[in-house]
Amino acid sequence: MVGSLAMLTGQHTPSVEAFVESFTDRLEAMGRNLAMISGRHWHGLPFRVIVEAELALVVSLDDPRVTFSGPELMLSVRATKQTARMTHEMVTNAVRHGCFSVPG
């Protein structure tokens, strides 16, 4: 898992410094996710919990740009891992290029 993460990161980084930053960030996200799964005795997580955990690192969940609606969606462990990786990438992109790249 870590090896594939390194290969994926290496394909899209222009320098060693950028690789280290991106790889470390992704590794920390993976660690957070595994800690949450472990805390639930290796059961999946609700989708909202995954999204909130990633967003809380970059913006207040009370920020008007953040809204949640819809039914609770419980994910399997496998789906939790995949969804957490995808969510991390989406939040990272929103910070770099999207709605969280500028104040308000």
Chimera marker file (.cmm) of the C-alpha trace (Angstrom):
<marker_set name="trace">
<marker id="1" x="0.000" y="0.000" z="0.000" r="1" g="1" b="0" radius="0.5"/>
<marker id="2" x="2.784" y="2.415" z="0.912" r="1" g="1" b="0" radius="0.5"/>
<marker id="3" x="4.766" y="1.426" z="-2.174" r="1" g="1" b="0" radius="0.5"/>
<marker id="4" x="1.862" y="2.149" z="-4.502" r="1" g="1" b="0" radius="0.5"/>
<marker id="5" x="1.306" y="5.443" z="-2.686" r="1" g="1" b="0" radius="0.5"/>
<marker id="6" x="4.958" y="6.352" z="-3.317" r="1" g="1" b="0" radius="0.5"/>
<marker id="7" x="4.725" y="5.419" z="-7.003" r="1" g="1" b="0" radius="0.5"/>
<marker id="8" x="1.519" y="7.413" z="-7.469" r="1" g="1" b="0" radius="0.5"/>
<marker id="9" x="3.040" y="10.429" z="-5.750" r="1" g="1" b="0" radius="0.5"/>
<marker id="10" x="6.270" y="10.169" z="-7.733" r="1" g="1" b="0" radius="0.5"/>
<marker id="11" x="4.454" y="10.263" z="-11.057" r="1" g="1" b="0" radius="0.5"/>
<marker id="12" x="3.098" y="13.753" z="-10.439" r="1" g="1" b="0" radius="0.5"/>
<marker id="13" x="5.746" y="15.674" z="-8.519" r="1" g="1" b="0" radius="0.5"/>
<marker id="14" x="8.308" y="17.956" z="-10.139" r="1" g="1" b="0" radius="0.5"/>
<marker id="15" x="10.966" y="17.816" z="-7.405" r="1" g="1" b="0" radius="0.5"/>
<marker id="16" x="12.213" y="15.797" z="-4.456" r="1" g="1" b="0" radius="0.5"/>
<marker id="17" x="10.890" y="18.452" z="-2.070" r="1" g="1" b="0" radius="0.5"/>
<marker id="18" x="7.429" y="18.320" z="-3.651" r="1" g="1" b="0" radius="0.5"/>
<marker id="19" x="7.499" y="14.518" z="-3.493" r="1" g="1" b="0" radius="0.5"/>
<marker id="20" x="8.377" y="14.496" z="0.212" r="1" g="1" b="0" radius="0.5"/>
<marker id="21" x="5.649" y="17.024" z="1.032" r="1" g="1" b="0" radius="0.5"/>
<marker id="22" x="2.962" y="15.258" z="-0.986" r="1" g="1" b="0" radius="0.5"/>
<marker id="23" x="3.968" y="11.749" z="0.080" r="1" g="1" b="0" radius="0.5"/>
<marker id="24" x="4.111" y="12.709" z="3.757" r="1" g="1" b="0" radius="0.5"/>
<marker id="25" x="0.716" y="14.386" z="3.511" r="1" g="1" b="0" radius="0.5"/>
<marker id="26" x="-0.838" y="11.297" z="1.897" r="1" g="1" b="0" radius="0.5"/>
<marker id="27" x="0.832" y="8.966" z="4.389" r="1" g="1" b="0" radius="0.5"/>
<marker id="28" x="-0.515" y="11.003" z="7.311" r="1" g="1" b="0" radius="0.5"/>
<marker id="29" x="-4.013" y="10.878" z="5.792" r="1" g="1" b="0" radius="0.5"/>
<marker id="30" x="-3.744" y="7.108" z="5.467" r="1" g="1" b="0" radius="0.5"/>
<marker id="31" x="-2.625" y="6.883" z="9.101" r="1" g="1" b="0" radius="0.5"/>
<marker id="32" x="-5.573" y="9.001" z="10.277" r="1" g="1" b="0" radius="0.5"/>
<marker id="33" x="-7.959" y="6.789" z="8.380" r="1" g="1" b="0" radius="0.5"/>
<marker id="34" x="-6.503" y="3.559" z="9.750" r="1" g="1" b="0" radius="0.5"/>
<marker id="35" x="-6.632" y="4.996" z="13.277" r="1" g="1" b="0" radius="0.5"/>
<marker id="36" x="-10.327" y="5.796" z="12.857" r="1" g="1" b="0" radius="0.5"/>
<marker id="37" x="-11.043" y="2.295" z="11.513" r="1" g="1" b="0" radius="0.5"/>
<marker id="38" x="-9.043" y="0.738" z="14.348" r="1" g="1" b="0" radius="0.5"/>
<marker id="39" x="-10.975" y="2.835" z="16.851" r="1" g="1" b="0" radius="0.5"/>
<marker id="40" x="-14.171" y="1.259" z="15.525" r="1" g="1" b="0" radius="0.5"/>
<marker id="41" x="-12.769" y="-2.267" z="15.923" r="1" g="1" b="0" radius="0.5"/>
<marker id="42" x="-12.080" y="-2.646" z="12.190" r="1" g="1" b="0" radius="0.5"/>
<marker id="43" x="-15.560" y="-1.764" z="11.043" r="1" g="1" b="0" radius="0.5"/>
<marker id="44" x="-16.240" y="0.749" z="8.305" r="1" g="1" b="0" radius="0.5"/>
<marker id="45" x="-17.061" y="4.386" z="8.906" r="1" g="1" b="0" radius="0.5"/>
<marker id="46" x="-19.923" y="6.646" z="7.915" r="1" g="1" b="0" radius="0.5"/>
<marker id="47" x="-19.081" y="8.698" z="4.819" r="1" g="1" b="0" radius="0.5"/>
<marker id="48" x="-19.715" y="11.943" z="6.698" r="1" g="1" b="0" radius="0.5"/>
<marker id="49" x="-17.125" y="11.058" z="9.370" r="1" g="1" b="0" radius="0.5"/>
<marker id="50" x="-14.479" y="10.609" z="6.683" r="1" g="1" b="0" radius="0.5"/>
<marker id="51" x="-15.288" y="13.913" z="4.981" r="1" g="1" b="0" radius="0.5"/>
<marker id="52" x="-15.472" y="15.828" z="8.265" r="1" g="1" b="0" radius="0.5"/>
<marker id="53" x="-12.114" y="14.449" z="9.423" r="1" g="1" b="0" radius="0.5"/>
<marker id="54" x="-10.343" y="15.688" z="6.293" r="1" g="1" b="0" radius="0.5"/>
<marker id="55" x="-12.139" y="19.028" z="6.122" r="1" g="1" b="0" radius="0.5"/>
<marker id="56" x="-11.521" y="19.789" z="9.801" r="1" g="1" b="0" radius="0.5"/>
<marker id="57" x="-7.795" y="19.910" z="9.073" r="1" g="1" b="0" radius="0.5"/>
<marker id="58" x="-8.176" y="22.851" z="6.710" r="1" g="1" b="0" radius="0.5"/>
<marker id="59" x="-11.397" y="24.709" z="7.546" r="1" g="1" b="0" radius="0.5"/>
<marker id="60" x="-13.895" y="25.067" z="10.354" r="1" g="1" b="0" radius="0.5"/>
<marker id="61" x="-16.882" y="22.804" z="9.851" r="1" g="1" b="0" radius="0.5"/>
<marker id="62" x="-18.990" y="25.882" z="10.722" r="1" g="1" b="0" radius="0.5"/>
<marker id="63" x="-17.633" y="27.684" z="7.641" r="1" g="1" b="0" radius="0.5"/>
<marker id="64" x="-20.533" y="28.665" z="5.360" r="1" g="1" b="0" radius="0.5"/>
<marker id="65" x="-18.755" y="26.972" z="2.434" r="1" g="1" b="0" radius="0.5"/>
<marker id="66" x="-19.245" y="23.621" z="4.199" r="1" g="1" b="0" radius="0.5"/>
<marker id="67" x="-22.685" y="22.045" z="4.233" r="1" g="1" b="0" radius="0.5"/>
<marker id="68" x="-23.834" y="18.478" z="4.707" r="1" g="1" b="0" radius="0.5"/>
<marker id="69" x="-27.155" y="16.938" z="3.777" r="1" g="1" b="0" radius="0.5"/>
<marker id="70" x="-28.570" y="13.557" z="2.985" r="1" g="1" b="0" radius="0.5"/>
<marker id="71" x="-28.859" y="10.203" z="4.689" r="1" g="1" b="0" radius="0.5"/>
<marker id="72" x="-26.023" y="8.537" z="6.570" r="1" g="1" b="0" radius="0.5"/>
<marker id="73" x="-24.017" y="6.203" z="4.370" r="1" g="1" b="0" radius="0.5"/>
<marker id="74" x="-22.118" y="3.477" z="6.228" r="1" g="1" b="0" radius="0.5"/>
<marker id="75" x="-19.107" y="2.155" z="4.318" r="1" g="1" b="0" radius="0.5"/>
<marker id="76" x="-17.285" y="-1.162" z="4.556" r="1" g="1" b="0" radius="0.5"/>
<marker id="77" x="-13.654" y="-1.132" z="5.683" r="1" g="1" b="0" radius="0.5"/>
<marker id="78" x="-12.439" y="-1.430" z="2.099" r="1" g="1" b="0" radius="0.5"/>
<marker id="79" x="-14.749" y="1.344" z="0.903" r="1" g="1" b="0" radius="0.5"/>
<marker id="80" x="-13.709" y="3.462" z="3.888" r="1" g="1" b="0" radius="0.5"/>
<marker id="81" x="-10.035" y="3.218" z="2.918" r="1" g="1" b="0" radius="0.5"/>
<marker id="82" x="-10.715" y="4.080" z="-0.724" r="1" g="1" b="0" radius="0.5"/>
<marker id="83" x="-13.117" y="6.876" z="0.107" r="1" g="1" b="0" radius="0.5"/>
<marker id="84" x="-10.682" y="8.382" z="2.611" r="1" g="1" b="0" radius="0.5"/>
<marker id="85" x="-7.919" y="8.506" z="-0.037" r="1" g="1" b="0" radius="0.5"/>
<marker id="86" x="-10.278" y="10.108" z="-2.550" r="1" g="1" b="0" radius="0.5"/>
<marker id="87" x="-11.588" y="12.598" z="0.010" r="1" g="1" b="0" radius="0.5"/>
<marker id="88" x="-8.064" y="13.572" z="1.038" r="1" g="1" b="0" radius="0.5"/>
<marker id="89" x="-7.172" y="14.280" z="-2.601" r="1" g="1" b="0" radius="0.5"/>
<marker id="90" x="-10.333" y="16.324" z="-3.143" r="1" g="1" b="0" radius="0.5"/>
<marker id="91" x="-9.791" y="18.419" z="-0.012" r="1" g="1" b="0" radius="0.5"/>
<marker id="92" x="-6.126" y="18.934" z="-0.927" r="1" g="1" b="0" radius="0.5"/>
<marker id="93" x="-7.154" y="20.132" z="-4.395" r="1" g="1" b="0" radius="0.5"/>
<marker id="94" x="-9.781" y="22.462" z="-2.901" r="1" g="1" b="0" radius="0.5"/>
<marker id="95" x="-7.068" y="23.993" z="-0.696" r="1" g="1" b="0" radius="0.5"/>
<marker id="96" x="-4.596" y="24.399" z="-3.557" r="1" g="1" b="0" radius="0.5"/>
<marker id="97" x="-6.906" y="25.355" z="-6.405" r="1" g="1" b="0" radius="0.5"/>
<marker id="98" x="-10.515" y="25.566" z="-5.300" r="1" g="1" b="0" radius="0.5"/>
<marker id="99" x="-12.881" y="27.102" z="-2.807" r="1" g="1" b="0" radius="0.5"/>
<marker id="100" x="-10.506" y="26.830" z="0.156" r="1" g="1" b="0" radius="0.5"/>
<marker id="101" x="-7.600" y="28.480" z="-1.687" r="1" g="1" b="0" radius="0.5"/>
<marker id="102" x="-8.959" y="31.959" z="-0.895" r="1" g="1" b="0" radius="0.5"/>
<marker id="103" x="-10.502" y="33.372" z="2.281" r="1" g="1" b="0" radius="0.5"/>
<marker id="104" x="-14.289" y="33.313" z="2.413" r="1" g="1" b="0" radius="0.5"/>
<link id1="1" id2="2" r="1" g="1" b="0" radius="0.2"/>
<link id1="2" id2="3" r="1" g="1" b="0" radius="0.2"/>
<link id1="3" id2="4" r="1" g="1" b="0" radius="0.2"/>
<link id1="4" id2="5" r="1" g="1" b="0" radius="0.2"/>
<link id1="5" id2="6" r="1" g="1" b="0" radius="0.2"/>
<link id1="6" id2="7" r="1" g="1" b="0" radius="0.2"/>
<link id1="7" id2="8" r="1" g="1" b="0" radius="0.2"/>
<link id1="8" id2="9" r="1" g="1" b="0" radius="0.2"/>
<link id1="9" id2="10" r="1" g="1" b="0" radius="0.2"/>
<link id1="10" id2="11" r="1" g="1" b="0" radius="0.2"/>
<link id1="11" id2="12" r="1" g="1" b="0" radius="0.2"/>
<link id1="12" id2="13" r="1" g="1" b="0" radius="0.2"/>
<link id1="13" id2="14" r="1" g="1" b="0" radius="0.2"/>
<link id1="14" id2="15" r="1" g="1" b="0" radius="0.2"/>
<link id1="15" id2="16" r="1" g="1" b="0" radius="0.2"/>
<link id1="16" id2="17" r="1" g="1" b="0" radius="0.2"/>
<link id1="17" id2="18" r="1" g="1" b="0" radius="0.2"/>
<link id1="18" id2="19" r="1" g="1" b="0" radius="0.2"/>
<link id1="19" id2="20" r="1" g="1" b="0" radius="0.2"/>
<link id1="20" id2="21" r="1" g="1" b="0" radius="0.2"/>
<link id1="21" id2="22" r="1" g="1" b="0" radius="0.2"/>
<link id1="22" id2="23" r="1" g="1" b="0" radius="0.2"/>
<link id1="23" id2="24" r="1" g="1" b="0" radius="0.2"/>
<link id1="24" id2="25" r="1" g="1" b="0" radius="0.2"/>
<link id1="25" id2="26" r="1" g="1" b="0" radius="0.2"/>
<link id1="26" id2="27" r="1" g="1" b="0" radius="0.2"/>
<link id1="27" id2="28" r="1" g="1" b="0" radius="0.2"/>
<link id1="28" id2="29" r="1" g="1" b="0" radius="0.2"/>
<link id1="29" id2="30" r="1" g="1" b="0" radius="0.2"/>
<link id1="30" id2="31" r="1" g="1" b="0" radius="0.2"/>
<link id1="31" id2="32" r="1" g="1" b="0" radius="0.2"/>
<link id1="32" id2="33" r="1" g="1" b="0" radius="0.2"/>
<link id1="33" id2="34" r="1" g="1" b="0" radius="0.2"/>
<link id1="34" id2="35" r="1" g="1" b="0" radius="0.2"/>
<link id1="35" id2="36" r="1" g="1" b="0" radius="0.2"/>
<link id1="36" id2="37" r="1" g="1" b="0" radius="0.2"/>
<link id1="37" id2="38" r="1" g="1" b="0" radius="0.2"/>
<link id1="38" id2="39" r="1" g="1" b="0" radius="0.2"/>
<link id1="39" id2="40" r="1" g="1" b="0" radius="0.2"/>
<link id1="40" id2="41" r="1" g="1" b="0" radius="0.2"/>
<link id1="41" id2="42" r="1" g="1" b="0" radius="0.2"/>
<link id1="42" id2="43" r="1" g="1" b="0" radius="0.2"/>
<link id1="43" id2="44" r="1" g="1" b="0" radius="0.2"/>
<link id1="44" id2="45" r="1" g="1" b="0" radius="0.2"/>
<link id1="45" id2="46" r="1" g="1" b="0" radius="0.2"/>
<link id1="46" id2="47" r="1" g="1" b="0" radius="0.2"/>
<link id1="47" id2="48" r="1" g="1" b="0" radius="0.2"/>
<link id1="48" id2="49" r="1" g="1" b="0" radius="0.2"/>
<link id1="49" id2="50" r="1" g="1" b="0" radius="0.2"/>
<link id1="50" id2="51" r="1" g="1" b="0" radius="0.2"/>
<link id1="51" id2="52" r="1" g="1" b="0" radius="0.2"/>
<link id1="52" id2="53" r="1" g="1" b="0" radius="0.2"/>
<link id1="53" id2="54" r="1" g="1" b="0" radius="0.2"/>
<link id1="54" id2="55" r="1" g="1" b="0" radius="0.2"/>
<link id1="55" id2="56" r="1" g="1" b="0" radius="0.2"/>
<link id1="56" id2="57" r="1" g="1" b="0" radius="0.2"/>
<link id1="57" id2="58" r="1" g="1" b="0" radius="0.2"/>
<link id1="58" id2="59" r="1" g="1" b="0" radius="0.2"/>
<link id1="59" id2="60" r="1" g="1" b="0" radius="0.2"/>
<link id1="60" id2="61" r="1" g="1" b="0" radius="0.2"/>
<link id1="61" id2="62" r="1" g="1" b="0" radius="0.2"/>
<link id1="62" id2="63" r="1" g="1" b="0" radius="0.2"/>
<link id1="63" id2="64" r="1" g="1" b="0" radius="0.2"/>
<link id1="64" id2="65" r="1" g="1" b="0" radius="0.2"/>
<link id1="65" id2="66" r="1" g="1" b="0" radius="0.2"/>
<link id1="66" id2="67" r="1" g="1" b="0" radius="0.2"/>
<link id1="67" id2="68" r="1" g="1" b="0" radius="0.2"/>
<link id1="68" id2="69" r="1" g="1" b="0" radius="0.2"/>
<link id1="69" id2="70" r="1" g="1" b="0" radius="0.2"/>
<link id1="70" id2="71" r="1" g="1" b="0" radius="0.2"/>
<link id1="71" id2="72" r="1" g="1" b="0" radius="0.2"/>
<link id1="72" id2="73" r="1" g="1" b="0" radius="0.2"/>
<link id1="73" id2="74" r="1" g="1" b="0" radius="0.2"/>
<link id1="74" id2="75" r="1" g="1" b="0" radius="0.2"/>
<link id1="75" id2="76" r="1" g="1" b="0" radius="0.2"/>
<link id1="76" id2="77" r="1" g="1" b="0" radius="0.2"/>
<link id1="77" id2="78" r="1" g="1" b="0" radius="0.2"/>
<link id1="78" id2="79" r="1" g="1" b="0" radius="0.2"/>
<link id1="79" id2="80" r="1" g="1" b="0" radius="0.2"/>
<link id1="80" id2="81" r="1" g="1" b="0" radius="0.2"/>
<link id1="81" id2="82" r="1" g="1" b="0" radius="0.2"/>
<link id1="82" id2="83" r="1" g="1" b="0" radius="0.2"/>
<link id1="83" id2="84" r="1" g="1" b="0" radius="0.2"/>
<link id1="84" id2="85" r="1" g="1" b="0" radius="0.2"/>
<link id1="85" id2="86" r="1" g="1" b="0" radius="0.2"/>
<link id1="86" id2="87" r="1" g="1" b="0" radius="0.2"/>
<link id1="87" id2="88" r="1" g="1" b="0" radius="0.2"/>
<link id1="88" id2="89" r="1" g="1" b="0" radius="0.2"/>
<link id1="89" id2="90" r="1" g="1" b="0" radius="0.2"/>
<link id1="90" id2="91" r="1" g="1" b="0" radius="0.2"/>
<link id1="91" id2="92" r="1" g="1" b="0" radius="0.2"/>
<link id1="92" id2="93" r="1" g="1" b="0" radius="0.2"/>
<link id1="93" id2="94" r="1" g="1" b="0" radius="0.2"/>
<link id1="94" id2="95" r="1" g="1" b="0" radius="0.2"/>
<link id1="95" id2="96" r="1" g="1" b="0" radius="0.2"/>
<link id1="96" id2="97" r="1" g="1" b="0" radius="0.2"/>
<link id1="97" id2="98" r="1" g="1" b="0" radius="0.2"/>
<link id1="98" id2="99" r="1" g="1" b="0" radius="0.2"/>
<link id1="99" id2="100" r="1" g="1" b="0" radius="0.2"/>
<link id1="100" id2="101" r="1" g="1" b="0" radius="0.2"/>
<link id1="101" id2="102" r="1" g="1" b="0" radius="0.2"/>
<link id1="102" id2="103" r="1" g="1" b="0" radius="0.2"/>
<link id1="103" id2="104" r="1" g="1" b="0" radius="0.2"/>
</marker_set>
